[in-house]
Amino acid sequence: MTTVVEEPTTNVGRETFKRDQAKAKRVIFNSVKDNIMSVLTSLMMTKECYDTLLNLYEKTIPSQKRNLKNKIKLLNM
């Protein structure tokens, strides 16, 4: 479970928050493929990027799970 961290109201806290957000976005951007970058660059907050990636890649469709299990079996052989 993830929570949204609100931007602090103090100047020092706000600077730290923005620096941490920039670092986190940089890690996300360096970790994804170029075709996903166009989706993520329009988002402002790191949480939005994370949620978008979660929606794109976390699937609970039974047929997809079955296909992935079959691929793993083929790799093991």
DSSP file (Angstrom, degrees, kcal/mol; ACC not computed):
  #  RESIDUE AA STRUCTURE BP1 BP2  ACC     N-H-->O    O-->H-N    N-H-->O    O-->H-N    TCO  KAPPA ALPHA  PHI   PSI    X-CA   Y-CA   Z-CA
    1    1 A M              0   0    0      0, 0.0     2,-0.3     0, 0.0     0, 0.0   0.000 360.0 360.0 360.0 134.2    0.0    0.0    0.0
    2    2 A T        -     0   0    0     45,-0.0     2,-0.3     2,-0.0    45,-0.0  -0.835 360.0-153.9-113.0 153.0    1.3    3.4   -0.9
    3    3 A T        -     0   0    0     -2,-0.3     2,-0.5     0, 0.0    44,-0.0  -0.890  21.7-113.0-122.9 155.3    0.4    6.8    0.6
    4    4 A V        -     0   0    0     -2,-0.3     2,-0.6    43,-0.0    -2,-0.0  -0.756  25.4-145.9 -88.2 128.4    0.5   10.2   -0.9
    5    5 A V        -     0   0    0     -2,-0.5     2,-0.1     3,-0.0    42,-0.1  -0.854  16.8-136.2 -96.6 120.5    3.1   12.5    0.8
    6    6 A E        -     0   0    0     -2,-0.6    -1,-0.0     1,-0.1     0, 0.0  -0.425  25.9-100.9 -74.9 149.6    1.9   16.1    0.9
    7    7 A E        -     0   0    0     -2,-0.1     7,-0.1     1,-0.1    -1,-0.1  -0.545  44.0-114.6 -70.7 130.3    4.3   18.9    0.1
    8    8 A P        -     0   0    0      0, 0.0    -1,-0.1     0, 0.0    -3,-0.0  -0.163  10.6-138.2 -63.6 159.4    5.6   20.5    3.3
    9    9 A T  S    S+     0   0    0      4,-0.0     2,-0.2     5,-0.0    -2,-0.0   0.670  76.8  85.6 -94.2 -19.0    4.7   24.1    4.1
   10   10 A T  S  > S-     0   0    0      1,-0.1     4,-2.4     4,-0.0     5,-0.2  -0.515  81.4-124.9 -82.9 154.1    8.1   25.2    5.3
   11   11 A N  H  > S+     0   0    0      2,-0.2     4,-2.2     1,-0.2     5,-0.2   0.910 110.3  47.1 -63.7 -43.8   10.8   26.4    2.9
   12   12 A V  H  > S+     0   0    0      1,-0.2     4,-2.1     2,-0.2    -1,-0.2   0.927 114.7  46.7 -65.1 -44.4   13.4   23.9    4.0
   13   13 A G  H  > S+     0   0    0      1,-0.2     4,-2.5     2,-0.2    -1,-0.2   0.877 111.0  52.5 -64.5 -37.9   10.9   21.0    3.9
   14   14 A R  H  X S+     0   0    0     -4,-2.4     4,-2.6     2,-0.2    -1,-0.2   0.898 108.7  49.8 -66.5 -41.0    9.7   22.1    0.5
   15   15 A E  H  X S+     0   0    0     -4,-2.2     4,-2.2     2,-0.2    -2,-0.2   0.922 113.1  46.2 -63.8 -43.9   13.2   22.1   -0.9
   16   16 A T  H  X S+     0   0    0     -4,-2.1     4,-2.6     2,-0.2    -2,-0.2   0.909 112.4  51.6 -63.8 -42.7   14.0   18.7    0.4
   17   17 A F  H  X S+     0   0    0     -4,-2.5     4,-2.4     1,-0.2    -2,-0.2   0.930 111.5  46.0 -60.3 -47.7   10.6   17.4   -0.8
   18   18 A K  H  X S+     0   0    0     -4,-2.6     4,-2.2     2,-0.2    -1,-0.2   0.878 112.4  50.8 -65.5 -38.0   11.2   18.7   -4.3
   19   19 A R  H  X S+     0   0    0     -4,-2.2     4,-2.1     2,-0.2    -1,-0.2   0.918 111.9  47.4 -65.2 -42.9   14.8   17.3   -4.4
   20   20 A D  H  X S+     0   0    0     -4,-2.6     4,-2.4     2,-0.2    -2,-0.2   0.879 110.8  52.2 -66.0 -37.9   13.6   13.9   -3.3
   21   21 A Q  H  X S+     0   0    0     -4,-2.4     4,-2.5     2,-0.2    -2,-0.2   0.916 109.6  49.4 -62.4 -43.2   10.8   14.0   -5.9
   22   22 A A  H  X S+     0   0    0     -4,-2.2     4,-2.1     2,-0.2    -2,-0.2   0.898 111.2  49.3 -64.5 -40.7   13.3   14.8   -8.6
   23   23 A K  H  X S+     0   0    0     -4,-2.1     4,-2.1     2,-0.2    -2,-0.2   0.929 112.1  48.0 -63.4 -45.1   15.6   12.0   -7.5
   24   24 A A  H  X S+     0   0    0     -4,-2.4     4,-2.2     1,-0.2    -2,-0.2   0.904 111.7  49.2 -64.7 -41.9   12.7    9.5   -7.5
   25   25 A K  H  X S+     0   0    0     -4,-2.5     4,-3.0     1,-0.2    -1,-0.2   0.883 108.9  53.9 -64.9 -36.7   11.5   10.6  -10.9
   26   26 A R  H  X S+     0   0    0     -4,-2.1     4,-2.2     2,-0.2    -2,-0.2   0.904 108.4  49.3 -63.4 -41.1   15.1   10.2  -12.3
   27   27 A V  H  X S+     0   0    0     -4,-2.1     4,-0.8     2,-0.2    -2,-0.2   0.923 113.7  46.2 -63.3 -44.5   15.2    6.7  -11.0
   28   28 A I  H >X S+     0   0    0     -4,-2.2     4,-0.9     1,-0.2     3,-0.9   0.941 112.9  49.0 -63.4 -47.2   11.9    5.8  -12.6
   29   29 A F  H 3< S+     0   0    0     -4,-3.0     3,-0.5     1,-0.3    -1,-0.2   0.860 110.5  50.7 -63.4 -36.2   12.8    7.5  -15.9
   30   30 A N  H 3< S+     0   0    0     -4,-2.2    -1,-0.3     1,-0.2    -2,-0.2   0.684 110.3  52.3 -72.8 -16.7   16.2    5.7  -16.1
   31   31 A S  H << S+     0   0    0     -3,-0.9     2,-0.2    -4,-0.8    -1,-0.2   0.597  97.8  73.1 -96.9 -12.8   14.4    2.3  -15.4
   32   32 A V  S  < S-     0   0    0     -4,-0.9     2,-0.1    -3,-0.5     5,-0.0  -0.642  83.0-102.6-105.9 161.9   11.7    2.4  -18.1
   33   33 A K    >>  -     0   0    0     -2,-0.2     3,-1.1     1,-0.1     4,-1.0  -0.316  35.6-107.3 -75.2 162.2   11.9    1.9  -21.9
   34   34 A D  H 3> S+     0   0    0      1,-0.3     4,-0.8     2,-0.2     3,-0.4   0.833 115.7  60.6 -62.0 -34.8   11.7    4.9  -24.2
   35   35 A N  H 34 S+     0   0    0      1,-0.2    -1,-0.3     2,-0.2     4,-0.2   0.739 106.0  48.1 -69.3 -19.7    8.1    4.1  -25.4
   36   36 A I  H X> S+     0   0    0     -3,-1.1     4,-1.7     1,-0.2     3,-1.1   0.708  94.0  77.0 -86.8 -23.5    6.8    4.5  -21.8
   37   37 A M  H 3X S+     0   0    0     -4,-1.0     4,-2.6    -3,-0.4     5,-0.2   0.855  86.2  60.1 -56.9 -37.5    8.7    7.8  -21.3
   38   38 A S  H 3< S+     0   0    0     -4,-0.8     4,-0.4     1,-0.2    -1,-0.3   0.831 107.3  46.8 -63.1 -30.2    6.1    9.7  -23.4
   39   39 A V  H <4 S+     0   0    0     -3,-1.1     3,-0.4    -4,-0.2    -1,-0.2   0.889 116.8  42.6 -74.7 -40.2    3.4    8.6  -20.9
   40   40 A L  H >< S+     0   0    0     -4,-1.7     3,-1.6     1,-0.2    -2,-0.2   0.790  98.5  69.4 -81.3 -29.2    5.4    9.5  -17.8
   41   41 A T  T 3< S+     0   0    0     -4,-2.6    -1,-0.2     1,-0.3    -2,-0.1   0.769  94.8  57.3 -66.1 -23.9    6.9   12.8  -18.8
   42   42 A S  T 3  S+     0   0    0     -4,-0.4    -1,-0.3    -3,-0.4     2,-0.3   0.629  88.9  93.9 -79.8 -11.7    3.6   14.6  -18.6
   43   43 A L    <   -     0   0    0     -3,-1.6     6,-0.0    -4,-0.2    -3,-0.0  -0.600  59.3-160.1 -85.9 142.5    3.0   13.6  -15.0
   44   44 A M        +     0   0    0     -2,-0.3     2,-0.3     1,-0.0    -1,-0.1   0.888  67.1  53.2 -88.9 -43.1    4.0   16.0  -12.3
   45   45 A M  S  > S-     0   0    0      1,-0.1     4,-1.6   -20,-0.0     3,-0.2  -0.660  73.4-129.9-102.8 151.6    4.4   13.8   -9.2
   46   46 A T  H  > S+     0   0    0     -2,-0.3     4,-2.6     1,-0.2     5,-0.2   0.863 109.8  59.2 -63.0 -37.0    6.4   10.7   -8.6
   47   47 A K  H  > S+     0   0    0      1,-0.2     4,-2.7     2,-0.2    -1,-0.2   0.884 103.2  51.8 -60.5 -39.5    3.3    9.0   -7.1
   48   48 A E  H  > S+     0   0    0      2,-0.2     4,-2.3     1,-0.2    -1,-0.2   0.903 109.9  49.3 -64.4 -40.7    1.4    9.6  -10.4
   49   49 A C  H  X S+     0   0    0     -4,-1.6     4,-2.4     2,-0.2    -2,-0.2   0.928 112.1  48.4 -62.3 -45.4    4.3    7.9  -12.3
   50   50 A Y  H  X S+     0   0    0     -4,-2.6     4,-2.4     1,-0.2    -2,-0.2   0.929 111.9  48.2 -61.7 -46.9    4.3    5.0   -9.9
   51   51 A D  H  X S+     0   0    0     -4,-2.7     4,-2.3     1,-0.2    -1,-0.2   0.885 110.8  51.7 -63.1 -38.6    0.5    4.5  -10.2
   52   52 A T  H  X S+     0   0    0     -4,-2.3     4,-2.0     2,-0.2    -1,-0.2   0.927 111.4  46.5 -63.9 -45.2    0.7    4.7  -14.0
   53   53 A L  H  X S+     0   0    0     -4,-2.4     4,-2.4     1,-0.2     5,-0.3   0.885 110.8  53.4 -63.8 -38.3    3.4    2.0  -14.1
   54   54 A L  H  X S+     0   0    0     -4,-2.4     4,-2.3     1,-0.2    -2,-0.2   0.919 110.2  46.8 -62.6 -43.9    1.4   -0.1  -11.7
   55   55 A N  H  < S+     0   0    0     -4,-2.3    -1,-0.2     1,-0.2    -2,-0.2   0.844 114.5  48.2 -67.3 -33.2   -1.7    0.1  -14.0
   56   56 A L  H  < S+     0   0    0     -4,-2.0    -2,-0.2    -5,-0.2    -1,-0.2   0.894 125.6  23.3 -73.5 -39.8    0.4   -0.7  -17.1
   57   57 A Y  H  < S+     0   0    0     -4,-2.4     2,-1.1    -5,-0.1    -2,-0.2   0.668  99.9  82.9-107.8 -19.5    2.3   -3.7  -15.8
   58   58 A E     <  +     0   0    0     -4,-2.3     2,-0.4    -5,-0.3    -1,-0.1  -0.752  56.9 166.3 -94.4 101.9    0.3   -5.2  -12.9
   59   59 A K        -     0   0    0     -2,-1.1    -3,-0.0     2,-0.1    -4,-0.0  -0.888  28.3-170.7-115.4 144.6   -2.2   -7.4  -14.5
   60   60 A T        +     0   0    0     -2,-0.4    -1,-0.1     4,-0.0    -2,-0.0  -0.009  39.2 137.1-120.1  27.7   -4.4  -10.1  -12.8
   61   61 A I     >  -     0   0    0      1,-0.1     4,-1.9     2,-0.0     3,-0.4  -0.637  50.9-142.7 -77.4 125.0   -5.8  -11.6  -15.9
   62   62 A P  H  > S+     0   0    0      0, 0.0     4,-2.3     0, 0.0     5,-0.2   0.865  98.7  54.8 -58.3 -38.3   -5.8  -15.4  -15.5
   63   63 A S  H  > S+     0   0    0      1,-0.2     4,-2.2     2,-0.2     5,-0.1   0.882 107.7  50.2 -65.1 -36.2   -5.0  -16.0  -19.2
   64   64 A Q  H  > S+     0   0    0     -3,-0.4     4,-2.4     2,-0.2    -1,-0.2   0.898 109.4  50.9 -68.0 -39.4   -1.9  -13.8  -18.9
   65   65 A K  H  X S+     0   0    0     -4,-1.9     4,-2.3     2,-0.2    -2,-0.2   0.913 109.9  50.6 -61.9 -41.8   -0.7  -15.7  -15.9
   66   66 A R  H  X S+     0   0    0     -4,-2.3     4,-2.2     1,-0.2    -2,-0.2   0.911 109.7  50.1 -62.4 -43.1   -1.2  -18.9  -17.7
   67   67 A N  H  X S+     0   0    0     -4,-2.2     4,-2.1     1,-0.2    -1,-0.2   0.905 110.6  49.5 -62.5 -41.9    0.9  -17.6  -20.7
   68   68 A L  H  X S+     0   0    0     -4,-2.4     4,-2.1     2,-0.2    -1,-0.2   0.891 109.3  51.6 -65.5 -39.1    3.7  -16.4  -18.3
   69   69 A K  H  X S+     0   0    0     -4,-2.3     4,-2.1     1,-0.2    -1,-0.2   0.905 109.3  50.9 -63.4 -40.6    3.8  -19.8  -16.6
   70   70 A N  H  X S+     0   0    0     -4,-2.2     4,-2.2     2,-0.2    -2,-0.2   0.896 109.0  51.2 -63.6 -40.4    4.1  -21.5  -20.0
   71   71 A K  H  X S+     0   0    0     -4,-2.1     4,-2.1     1,-0.2    -1,-0.2   0.900 109.2  50.7 -63.3 -40.3    6.9  -19.2  -21.0
   72   72 A I  H  X S+     0   0    0     -4,-2.1     4,-2.1     2,-0.2    -2,-0.2   0.906 109.1  51.2 -64.2 -41.5    8.7  -20.1  -17.7
   73   73 A K  H  X S+     0   0    0     -4,-2.1     4,-1.5     1,-0.2    -2,-0.2   0.911 109.9  49.7 -61.3 -42.4    8.3  -23.8  -18.4
   74   74 A L  H  < S+     0   0    0     -4,-2.2    -1,-0.2     1,-0.2    -2,-0.2   0.874 109.7  51.3 -65.4 -36.8    9.8  -23.4  -21.9
   75   75 A L  H  < S+     0   0    0     -4,-2.1    -1,-0.2     1,-0.2    -2,-0.2   0.877 107.5  53.1 -66.9 -37.2   12.7  -21.4  -20.5
   76   76 A N  H  <        0   0    0     -4,-2.1    -1,-0.2     1,-0.3    -2,-0.2   0.830 360.0 360.0 -68.3 -30.8   13.4  -24.2  -17.9
   77   77 A M     <        0   0    0     -4,-1.5    -1,-0.3    -5,-0.2    -2,-0.2   0.491 360.0 360.0 -74.5 360.0   13.5  -26.8  -20.7
